[in-house]
Amino acid sequence: ERAPAYDPPPADPLHVGAVRVLEANWTGTSTVPSRGLYPHQWSWDSAFIAIGLRHLSPLRAQTELETLLTAQWADGRIPHIVFNPSVPLDAYFPSPDFWRSSTAGRAAGAPRTLQTSGIVQPPVHALAAWLVHRADPGLSRARGFLARVYPRLAAWHRYLLHRRDLGGGGLASVVHPWEQGMDNSPCWDAPLARVAPAPARSFRRADLDHGAAEDRPTDLDYGRYVRLAADYRDGAYRDGGGEFAVEDPAFNALLISSEHALARIARELGATGTARHARAERLTRVLSDRLWDPAAGLFSCRDVRGGGLIPERGVSGLVPLLLPGLPRETAAALVATACGPHFGLGGETRLPPSYDLLGEAFDPHRYWRGPAWFNTAWLLERGLRTQGETARADALRTAFLQVAGASGYAEYVDPFTGEACGATGFGWTAALTLDLLH
Ligand code: 9WN
């Protein structure tokens, strides 16, 4: 007797390709953003990656976050890089011998045996932990996943809301452009201009071994990044004294969104979560009071050292769309700005650019000075949905999936053409593709 005819379901090449990237970038305990350019574990990358991995393997998604959290410092900070000791020192700059976390970070409670950086990245982690839990609550409960991560996430938020309230108004400040994650955004040009760059000959850029120089930050930018990081290290990573301090809308909106997620986690663990939701709502009002720029129709960065809002439109200013408690008229103004001439969503651009299309510094290929990035596109997609803008969210989702696949899961793309820039096979691009496919 012949076996019945059987056609396996056609495999979606977009799904298969994304899975392949995540397999290739998985090290056994976490996922690298890119094998060549970024061969260690990055903090906000891992949060976005876990959000996608949960559809593939909830266990691996939990592990991704738990691995990162084992590198948390005693003061609550989650370092922006956890170094893989088996990767050669010269594969990435700045390397562990620059940060010297286990010695210079001792007073701040850096781990003794792991090597990490000493700065942080945006707090996407509690949001990621909640979404990972929801993918398989049974497994999560059986492993005690939330019970183990909750105290660490709570300490992380405490660090940001207390030690990092450098402006004194209730929001967290970043003390280095790498902390906000959009490294060379024109929003940093004015506050960075005050920083004396470290001499170019005092360091060697490993990024240029992998990326085209015209797609990367400049040597002058790097000189300033190195100076700020070295000063922070030389001050034993104590908070408060640095030359650079900025309140950023995306960083704070992610903190607020994660605070809502932490409230849900607390509830799942048997508490009420009410105080955390209330704090998130209060922080949403503080964000509006301190960073809303009514004339520009978006949120701006506040230069805490220079005093005042920075008059540049970055995609970061649209990310507060994520917040359910945003006043109606603010949300409407943000949608209008996203879809207007500065960002061209649903019109001129395929995906939202990282910076104002009409801004003087706009450059469609240079890193965070214009190209579109998939993590911010994912955040805006979620934000539009939160605000009830379903048709716009659907259109952005479709564009995301098309451009991600066609670009080989690129790190970032030309916002008009979708042409790939930077690395391909990039972790969060693949992971967030999986998330939007589900
Ligand atoms: C510095 C890893 C990281 C991302 C950042 C992105 C880039 C590092 C670099 O790569 O920054 O942290 O060397 O340029 O700007 O958002 O987390 O993917």
Boltz pocket constraint, residues with backbone or C-beta under 6 A from the ligand:
constraints:
  - pocket:
      binder: B
      contacts: [[A, 33], [A, 38], [A, 42], [A, 44], [A, 45], [A, 80], [A, 93], [A, 178], [A, 181], [A, 182], [A, 183], [A, 207]]
      max_distance: 6.0
